[in-house]
Amino acid sequence: MGASFVPPPRWSSELLDRDIAAAVEAFRLERFEEPLEQYHAHLDECLGTVEELIELTVDLAELRERAGEVVAEARYIEAMRFLAGPFISVDDLRVIAQASLAPTALRADQVAAARVVETVLAGLDRRRFPWVGEAREPHEDEKSAAALATASLMATERVRTLRRNEARVVQESAVADALRQAGFREVAAPRVIRTLEEAPGPGEFCTERTFGDRKADLVVGLWDRRRMPLECKASNSATNSYKRVNHEAASKAETWLQDFGRSQVVPAAVLSGVFKRANLEDAQARGLTLLWAHRLDDMLAWISSTRAHA
C-alpha cells in the first residue's frame, strides 16, 4: 500500500550544495544587517549585575559566606555561572551541584545553595580573577577588566540563545503561514499525540506537539492521510549542524518511522543557516526529509502532490 504514495523529495549532492550556498548567503546577510544595539543592551545589563555580585561578595572573597544572598536572585545565579572558565551551562550546574537553580528552592535549601557556590568556585577562572587564588585585594584595573570580560561572555551567550530561539520561532511562523496560504487549517490537537487518529487529518496542521514520544514543532496532515511531523532547525555553523540535524532531527525521524510505520509518516525538517553536506546526506539516508526555509514553495508543491492519492 505504501508504495503507491508520492515519495518525499530526496536531494542529490549537487542540489544540496546549491541550497547550502543559498542558506549560507541568507544567514550572512541576516547577521550583517543585525543591529549591535541588542548586544550592547545586554552587555550593559550584565556588567551591572557582575559588578554588583563582586561588590556583594567583597571581590568574591566572601562568595561562600554570602551564598544565601547570592542565590536569592536569578541574575546573580546567572552571573556566577560565568565566573568559571569555561562558563558552566545551566544543565551542567544542575547536575554537578545536584540542585535546582530556582532561587526559591535554593533559599529554602542552604546546603544545596552551598553546593552551587562550591561548584562555581571549583571552576573559577584563575586568570580572570587572579586575586582570589592569591588571597589578596584586586587592583581596580584588573577587577574592572575581569568584570567586563565576564559580562561580555554573559551577553554573548544571551544573544546566541536569543538568535537560536528567534530563528526557530520565525521558521515555525513562516511554515504555518505558508500552510494557511495553501488552504490548510490549524487545529487544536492533543498536547501528546499517541495515535495517528489523534493527529491532524488531511488539510490540517498543529504546532508544538509531542508526536509519539518526541516533540515536533509542527504536525501536518497530508492529503493522502499520512502525517508529517516537522522540525524547524537553524544552525550557525557546519559543526553545529550535526547537533541540529543528525543528533536531534534525524534521531526523531528514526523514532517516528519505527513507532508509526514508514507508510504512515514523513518526518521532515525545515532548515536555515549553515550546514555541512555530509551531515545532510546522512540525515536524509536515515529517513529525514529535508526542506529549506528559503524554498518553502518546494514543501508546498510536494504536499500538493499528495492529493493524487487522497
C-alpha positions as CSV (number, residue, x, y, z in Angstrom):
1,M,0.0,0.0,0.0
2,G,2.7,2.4,1.0
3,A,4.5,2.0,-2.4
4,S,1.6,3.9,-4.1
5,F,2.3,7.1,-2.1
6,V,4.1,10.0,-3.7
7,P,7.7,9.7,-2.2
8,P,9.0,12.8,-0.4
9,P,11.8,14.8,-2.1
10,R,15.3,13.4,-1.8
11,W,18.2,15.7,-2.9
12,S,21.3,14.9,-4.8
13,S,24.7,16.2,-3.7
14,E,24.6,18.9,-6.3
15,L,21.2,20.2,-5.2
16,L,22.2,20.1,-1.6
17,D,25.3,22.2,-2.4
18,R,23.1,24.7,-4.2
19,D,20.8,25.1,-1.2
20,I,23.6,25.1,1.3
21,A,25.1,28.0,-0.5
22,A,21.8,29.9,-0.7
23,A,21.1,29.3,3.0
24,V,24.7,30.5,4.0
25,E,24.2,33.7,1.9
26,A,20.8,34.3,3.6
27,F,22.5,33.7,7.0
28,R,25.4,36.1,6.2
29,L,23.0,38.9,5.1
30,E,20.9,38.5,8.2
31,R,24.0,38.7,10.5
32,F,25.4,41.6,8.5
33,E,22.2,43.6,8.9
34,E,21.7,42.7,12.6
35,P,22.0,45.8,14.8
36,L,24.5,45.9,17.6
37,E,22.1,47.6,20.0
38,Q,20.8,44.3,21.3
39,Y,24.3,43.0,22.3
40,H,25.2,46.4,23.9
41,A,22.0,46.5,25.9
42,H,22.7,43.0,27.3
43,L,26.3,43.9,27.9
44,D,25.3,47.0,30.0
45,E,22.8,44.9,32.0
46,C,25.2,42.0,32.6
47,L,28.1,44.4,33.6
48,G,25.9,46.0,36.2
49,T,25.0,42.5,37.6
50,V,28.6,41.3,37.7
51,E,29.8,44.4,39.4
52,E,27.1,44.1,42.0
53,L,28.0,40.4,42.6
54,I,31.7,41.3,43.0
55,E,30.8,44.1,45.5
56,L,28.3,41.9,47.4
57,T,30.9,39.2,47.9
58,V,33.7,41.6,48.7
59,D,35.6,40.9,45.5
60,L,34.4,37.2,45.5
61,A,36.4,36.6,48.8
62,E,33.1,36.0,50.7
63,L,31.2,34.1,48.0
64,R,30.8,31.2,50.3
65,E,29.7,33.3,53.2
66,R,27.2,35.2,51.1
67,A,25.8,32.2,49.3
68,G,22.3,32.7,50.7
69,E,22.2,36.3,49.4
70,V,23.7,35.3,46.0
71,V,21.2,32.5,45.3
72,A,18.3,34.8,46.2
73,E,18.3,36.4,42.8
74,A,18.3,34.6,39.4
75,R,20.5,37.3,37.8
76,Y,23.3,36.6,40.4
77,I,23.0,32.8,39.8
78,E,23.4,33.5,36.0
79,A,26.4,35.7,36.7
80,M,28.0,33.1,38.9
81,R,27.9,30.5,36.1
82,F,30.1,32.8,34.0
83,L,32.8,33.2,36.7
84,A,34.0,29.7,35.7
85,G,36.4,29.1,32.8
86,P,34.8,27.9,30.7
87,F,31.4,29.0,31.9
88,I,29.1,26.4,33.3
89,S,25.8,25.8,31.5
90,V,22.5,25.7,33.4
91,D,22.1,21.9,32.8
92,D,25.7,21.1,33.9
93,L,25.4,23.2,37.0
94,R,22.2,21.4,38.0
95,V,23.8,18.0,37.5
96,I,27.1,18.7,39.1
97,A,25.7,20.6,42.1
98,Q,22.7,18.2,42.3
99,A,20.4,21.1,42.9
100,S,17.6,23.1,41.4
101,L,18.7,26.5,40.3
102,A,15.4,28.2,41.1
103,P,16.0,30.9,43.7
104,T,13.0,29.9,45.8
105,A,14.3,26.3,46.0
106,L,17.9,27.4,46.9
107,R,16.7,29.9,49.5
108,A,14.9,27.0,51.2
109,D,17.9,24.6,51.0
110,Q,21.1,26.3,52.1
111,V,23.0,23.0,51.7
112,A,22.1,23.0,48.0
113,A,23.0,26.7,47.7
114,A,26.4,25.9,49.2
115,R,26.9,23.1,46.6
116,V,26.1,25.5,43.8
117,V,28.7,28.0,45.1
118,E,31.3,25.4,45.6
119,T,30.8,24.1,42.1
120,V,31.4,27.5,40.7
121,L,34.5,28.1,42.9
122,A,36.0,24.8,41.8
123,G,35.9,26.0,38.2
124,L,36.7,29.7,38.9
125,D,38.8,31.2,36.1
126,R,42.0,31.9,37.9
127,R,43.5,34.0,35.2
128,R,40.4,36.3,35.1
129,F,40.3,36.5,38.9
130,P,43.9,36.0,39.9
131,W,43.5,37.8,43.3
132,V,41.1,35.1,44.6
133,G,43.7,32.3,44.4
134,E,46.4,34.7,45.7
135,A,44.3,35.7,48.7
136,R,44.8,39.5,48.1
137,E,42.8,42.5,47.2
138,P,42.4,43.1,43.5
139,H,43.8,46.1,41.7
140,E,41.0,48.3,40.3
141,D,42.1,47.9,36.7
142,E,42.2,44.0,36.9
143,K,38.8,44.0,38.7
144,S,37.3,46.2,36.0
145,A,38.8,44.0,33.3
146,A,37.5,40.8,34.9
147,A,34.0,42.3,35.3
148,L,33.9,43.4,31.7
149,A,35.2,40.1,30.4
150,T,32.6,38.2,32.4
151,A,29.8,40.5,31.3
152,S,30.9,40.1,27.7
153,L,30.7,36.3,28.0
154,M,27.2,36.6,29.5
155,A,25.9,39.0,26.9
156,T,27.3,36.9,24.0
157,E,25.7,33.8,25.3
158,R,22.4,35.6,25.8
159,V,22.4,36.9,22.2
160,R,23.3,33.4,20.9
161,T,20.4,31.9,22.7
162,L,18.0,34.6,21.6
163,R,19.2,34.1,18.0
164,R,18.5,30.4,18.1
165,N,15.1,30.8,19.7
166,E,14.1,33.6,17.4
167,A,15.2,31.7,14.3
168,R,13.1,28.7,15.3
169,V,10.1,30.9,16.1
170,V,10.4,32.8,12.8
171,Q,10.7,29.5,10.9
172,E,7.7,28.0,12.6
173,S,5.7,31.1,11.9
174,A,6.8,31.1,8.2
175,V,5.9,27.4,7.8
176,A,2.5,27.9,9.5
177,D,1.7,30.9,7.3
178,A,2.7,29.0,4.1
179,L,0.4,26.1,5.1
180,R,-2.5,28.5,5.8
181,Q,-2.0,30.2,2.4
182,A,-2.1,26.7,0.8
183,G,-5.5,26.1,2.3
184,F,-4.5,24.2,5.5
185,R,-6.5,24.7,8.7
186,E,-4.8,24.9,12.1
187,V,-6.5,22.6,14.6
188,A,-6.2,22.0,18.4
189,A,-4.8,18.5,18.6
190,P,-4.0,16.8,21.9
191,R,-0.8,18.0,23.5
192,V,0.5,14.5,23.3
193,I,-0.4,12.7,20.1
194,R,-0.2,8.9,20.7
195,T,-2.1,7.6,17.6
196,L,-2.4,8.7,14.0
197,E,-6.2,9.2,14.7
198,E,-5.3,11.9,17.2
199,A,-3.1,13.8,14.8
200,P,-4.4,16.5,12.4
201,G,-6.2,15.0,9.4
202,P,-5.8,15.8,5.7
203,G,-5.5,19.5,5.1
204,E,-4.9,20.3,8.8
205,F,-1.9,21.1,11.0
206,C,-1.0,21.9,14.6
207,T,2.1,23.4,16.2
208,E,4.4,22.2,19.0
209,R,3.0,18.8,20.0
210,T,4.6,15.7,21.3
211,F,4.2,13.2,18.5
212,G,4.6,9.7,19.9
213,D,7.4,10.1,22.4
214,R,9.2,13.0,20.7
215,K,8.4,16.7,20.3
216,A,7.6,18.1,16.9
217,D,7.5,21.8,16.0
218,L,4.5,21.1,13.7
219,V,2.5,18.1,12.7
220,V,0.9,18.3,9.3
221,G,-1.9,16.1,7.9
222,L,-1.0,15.3,4.3
223,W,-3.8,14.9,1.7
224,D,-3.1,11.1,1.4
225,R,-3.7,10.7,5.2
226,R,0.0,10.3,6.0
227,R,1.3,12.6,8.8
228,M,4.3,14.8,8.5
229,P,6.0,15.6,11.9
230,L,8.2,18.6,11.1
231,E,11.1,20.2,12.9
232,C,12.4,23.8,12.3
233,K,16.2,23.8,12.6
234,A,18.6,26.8,12.4
235,S,22.3,26.4,12.5
236,N,25.1,29.0,12.8
237,S,28.0,26.7,11.8
238,A,28.8,23.5,10.0
239,T,29.8,21.9,13.3
240,N,26.5,23.0,15.0
241,S,24.6,21.5,12.1
242,Y,25.4,18.0,13.3
243,K,23.7,18.6,16.6
244,R,20.7,20.3,15.0
245,V,20.1,17.8,12.1
246,N,21.7,14.5,12.9
247,H,21.6,14.3,16.7
248,E,18.1,15.9,17.0
249,A,16.0,15.8,13.9
250,A,17.3,12.6,12.3
251,S,17.1,10.8,15.6
252,K,13.5,11.8,16.0
253,A,12.8,10.8,12.4
254,E,14.1,7.2,13.1
255,T,11.9,7.0,16.2
256,W,8.8,8.2,14.4
257,L,9.3,5.9,11.4
258,Q,9.8,2.9,13.8
259,D,6.8,3.8,16.0
260,F,4.3,4.7,13.3
261,G,5.5,2.9,10.2
262,R,7.2,4.1,7.1
263,S,4.0,4.2,5.1
264,Q,2.3,6.3,7.7
265,V,4.6,9.2,8.4
266,V,7.0,11.5,6.6
267,P,9.4,13.1,9.1
268,A,10.8,16.4,7.8
269,A,12.9,19.3,8.8
270,V,12.9,22.9,7.5
271,L,16.5,24.2,7.5
272,S,18.1,27.7,7.7
273,G,21.6,28.8,8.3
274,V,24.9,26.9,7.9
275,F,25.0,23.2,7.2
276,K,27.5,20.6,6.2
277,R,26.6,18.5,3.2
278,A,27.8,15.2,4.7
279,N,25.6,15.7,7.7
280,L,22.6,16.4,5.5
281,E,23.3,13.3,3.4
282,D,23.4,11.2,6.5
283,A,20.2,12.6,7.8
284,Q,18.4,12.1,4.5
285,A,19.6,8.5,4.4
286,R,18.1,7.9,7.9
287,G,14.7,8.9,6.6
288,L,14.6,12.7,7.3
289,T,13.0,14.7,4.5
290,L,15.0,18.0,4.1
291,L,13.2,21.2,3.2
292,W,14.6,24.8,3.2
293,A,13.3,28.0,4.8
294,H,14.3,29.9,1.6
295,R,12.4,27.4,-0.6
296,L,9.1,26.8,1.2
297,D,7.5,26.5,-2.3
298,D,9.2,23.1,-2.6
299,M,7.4,22.0,0.6
300,L,4.0,23.2,-0.6
301,A,4.5,21.7,-4.1
302,W,5.3,18.3,-2.6
303,I,2.4,18.5,-0.1
304,S,0.1,19.4,-3.0
305,S,1.3,16.3,-5.0
306,T,-0.1,14.1,-2.2
307,R,-3.6,14.9,-3.4
308,A,-3.1,12.4,-6.1
309,H,-3.7,9.6,-3.5
310,A,-6.2,11.4,-1.4
